[in-house]
Amino acid sequence: MFQPPEKVIDLSNPIDERIPVWPTLPSVVLEQSAWAARDGFTMDMVEMSTHTGTHVDAPLHFVPDGNTLDDFPLEKFMGEGIVLDLAPKEPEAPITVDELEAFADDIEPEDVVMLHTGWDQYHGRTPEYLFEFPYLTAEAAEYLADLEPKAVGTDGASVGGWVDEAPAHGPATDVGPDESHLPLLENDILPIEELRNLGEVLDGADRRRAFFLFPPLNYRGTSGGSVRAFAFL
């Protein structure tokens, strides 16, 4: 008989019109288009990027002829894995090979590797969350790719740092987002970005295994998609 997990931890950020989005993308539009009291039913309309909130990147995001989300079986969006405690990280700090090497013996091929930096504490329209999140160096991304995980998740806004200009904030790094993404995406390793509650999975440990699920909607031909991510313990 199927045994339910002892605990389920939600790893997804809620979506509403105030959710922080990548600074070069438009804000979410979420509105009620019909009301039960007036129309006999309630209906809502949503307009947003496929890379909004907690989401997964497909290779097409940076690889011109890369796979799209629907090129992968459903099993690609779930699996056993591990949360690694890298917190606390300083603003604009890179995630380096030296930090990851401490966990090398704990990472197995096809693992879902979740990087806990503590950055979900800044979630919102804050300078820290939008621009100053930790990011993978090119070498760190290549190191992870060599370990052959299924996916790599982060509680920051992206696995790659902020390199653009905004009215209130300049670049946070000179490491291009392609340098952080391509070692993963070229090997069909999926980045999962804007996670939350990885510290709750760790529960005081510096590493902890769990079973993760992060399925997107069944989009066709897209470079990514928002997900409802959670961990089974």
FENGI-V238204 format. One line per field, one symbol per residue. ss: DSSP state (h for helix, s for strand, l for the rest). psi: psi as a letter, one per 30 degrees, with the letter a starting at -180 (. if undefined). burial: + if it has 16 or more other ideal C-beta (glycine too) atoms within 10 Angstrom, else -. A space follows every 10 residues. Layout:
ss=???
psi=???
burial=???
This chain:
ss=lllllllsss llllllllll llllllllss sssslhhhhl llssssslll llllssslhh hlllllllhh hllhhhhsss ssssslllll lllsslhhhh hllhhhllll lsssssllhh hhllllhhhh hlllsslhhh hhhhhhllll ssssllllll lllllsllsl llllllhhhh hhhhhlllls sssllllhhh hhllllssss ssssssllll lllsssssss ssl
psi=kkjllekkkk gkklkafgkk lkfflllkjj ljfkkeeeff lkkkkkjllf hkaklkklef efjeglklef fkleffglll akkkjglkkl kgklkleeee ffgeffklkg ljjkjjfgff fgkaileeee fglllkleee eeeeeffhle lkllglflfk lkgaklegka kflgjkfeee eeeeefghkk kklhllgfee eehflfkkll kkkhkllilk glgakkljkl kk.
burial=--------+- +++-----++ +++----+-- ---------- -------+++ ++++++++++ +++--++++- -+---++++- +++++++-+- -++++-+-++ --+---+--- ++++++++++ -++----+++ ++++++++++ +++++-+-++ ++++++++++ +++------- -++-+-+-++ +++++--+++ ++++++++++ ++-----+++ -+++++---- -++++++-++ ++-
